[in-house]
Amino acid sequence: MRIAVPCSNDDGLESEISMHFGRSPYYTFVDINDNKVENVQVIPVPYAEHNVGDLPNFVKENRGEVVIAYGMGGRAVDFFNQLEIKVVTGAYGKVKDAVDAFLKGNIRTDGNWRDKEEFGHHDHDTPSH
């Protein structure tokens, strides 16, 4: 399995998860084999500006199968799902901690990330319940 995590810096497993995947300058790709980290690769996002679908395609081109992120709009989630990439939102902290918790099935997420002021412009992307 290959996990992609949008990061605010390029420190690999020590990187901090970016608060908004669309503004992340780096993605850390973590290869998992037998529930253990096998390889870590940090790739700078190749776009100064991106269009809808560019980042999901970037993750797919780099063989990502799961995205662990903090904030993400509904259209982006839909794009990832269309590419058969699983999305986990609300994750925060260091990449290593989020990946480890994901593998153990107990990842801590901020269920209120959509309420943060920064994500208010995504309200139209996410159906209200």
C-alpha positions as CSV (number, residue, x, y, z in Angstrom):
1,M,0.0,0.0,0.0
2,R,1.2,3.5,-0.7
3,I,-0.1,6.3,1.5
4,A,0.1,10.0,0.4
5,V,0.2,12.7,3.0
6,P,0.2,16.5,2.1
7,C,2.8,18.2,4.2
8,S,3.9,21.7,5.1
9,N,7.6,20.7,5.0
10,D,9.9,18.1,3.5
11,D,11.1,16.2,6.6
12,G,9.7,12.8,5.5
13,L,8.0,11.0,8.4
14,E,8.8,14.0,10.7
15,S,6.8,16.3,8.4
16,E,3.8,18.1,9.7
17,I,0.5,17.3,7.9
18,S,-0.6,20.4,6.0
19,M,-3.8,22.0,7.2
20,H,-5.1,22.2,3.6
21,F,-4.1,19.6,1.0
22,G,-4.6,22.0,-1.8
23,R,-2.0,24.5,-0.4
24,S,0.5,21.9,0.5
25,P,4.0,22.4,-1.0
26,Y,5.0,18.7,-0.5
27,Y,3.5,15.2,-0.4
28,T,5.1,12.5,1.6
29,F,4.5,9.1,0.1
30,V,4.9,6.2,2.5
31,D,5.2,2.6,1.2
32,I,3.7,0.0,3.5
33,N,4.5,-3.7,3.3
34,D,3.3,-6.2,6.0
35,N,2.0,-3.2,8.0
36,K,5.5,-1.7,8.2
37,V,7.0,1.3,6.6
38,E,9.2,0.1,3.8
39,N,10.1,3.4,2.0
40,V,9.5,7.1,2.3
41,Q,9.6,9.6,-0.5
42,V,8.9,13.4,-0.3
43,I,7.8,14.9,-3.6
44,P,7.3,18.7,-4.1
45,V,4.0,19.6,-5.6
46,P,4.7,20.4,-9.2
47,Y,2.1,23.2,-9.5
48,A,2.4,26.8,-8.5
49,E,-1.3,27.0,-9.2
50,H,-3.5,23.9,-9.7
51,N,-6.8,23.2,-11.3
52,V,-9.5,20.9,-10.0
53,G,-8.4,17.3,-10.3
54,D,-4.6,18.1,-10.7
55,L,-3.7,17.0,-7.1
56,P,-5.7,13.8,-7.2
57,N,-4.1,13.0,-10.5
58,F,-0.6,13.9,-9.1
59,V,-1.2,11.4,-6.2
60,K,-2.4,8.7,-8.7
61,E,0.6,9.3,-11.0
62,N,2.8,8.7,-7.9
63,R,0.9,5.4,-7.1
64,G,-0.9,6.7,-4.0
65,E,-3.7,4.4,-2.8
66,V,-4.7,6.3,0.4
67,V,-4.6,10.0,1.2
68,I,-4.4,11.1,4.8
69,A,-5.1,14.8,5.0
70,Y,-6.5,17.4,7.3
71,G,-8.9,19.6,5.2
72,M,-10.3,18.8,1.8
73,G,-13.3,19.9,-0.2
74,G,-16.0,17.6,-1.3
75,R,-15.1,17.9,-5.0
76,A,-11.6,16.8,-4.3
77,V,-12.8,13.8,-2.2
78,D,-15.0,12.9,-5.2
79,F,-12.0,13.1,-7.6
80,F,-9.9,10.9,-5.3
81,N,-12.8,8.4,-5.0
82,Q,-13.2,8.3,-8.8
83,L,-9.5,7.4,-9.0
84,E,-10.1,4.6,-6.4
85,I,-8.0,6.4,-3.8
86,K,-9.2,6.2,-0.2
87,V,-9.5,9.5,1.6
88,V,-9.0,10.1,5.4
89,T,-9.7,13.7,6.4
90,G,-9.2,15.5,9.7
91,A,-5.7,14.0,10.4
92,Y,-3.2,16.2,12.0
93,G,0.3,16.1,13.6
94,K,3.3,14.3,12.2
95,V,3.2,12.0,9.2
96,K,4.7,9.1,11.2
97,D,2.1,9.3,13.9
98,A,-0.8,9.5,11.5
99,V,0.4,6.6,9.3
100,D,1.1,4.5,12.4
101,A,-2.3,5.2,13.8
102,F,-3.9,4.5,10.4
103,L,-2.2,1.1,10.2
104,K,-3.4,0.3,13.7
105,G,-7.0,1.4,12.8
106,N,-7.1,4.1,15.5
107,I,-6.1,7.3,13.6
108,R,-7.2,10.4,15.6
109,T,-9.0,13.0,13.5
110,D,-10.5,16.4,14.1
111,G,-14.1,15.8,13.2
112,N,-14.7,19.6,13.3
113,W,-12.1,20.5,10.6
114,R,-14.9,21.7,8.3
115,D,-15.9,24.3,10.8
116,K,-12.6,26.0,10.8
117,E,-12.8,29.5,9.2
118,E,-10.2,28.5,6.5
119,F,-12.5,25.9,5.1
120,G,-15.6,28.0,5.0
121,H,-15.3,28.5,1.2
122,H,-15.7,24.7,0.8
123,D,-19.2,24.6,2.3
124,H,-20.8,24.3,-1.1
125,D,-18.7,21.2,-1.8
126,T,-19.8,19.3,1.2
127,P,-23.5,18.3,1.6
128,S,-25.0,19.3,4.9
129,H,-26.6,16.7,7.0
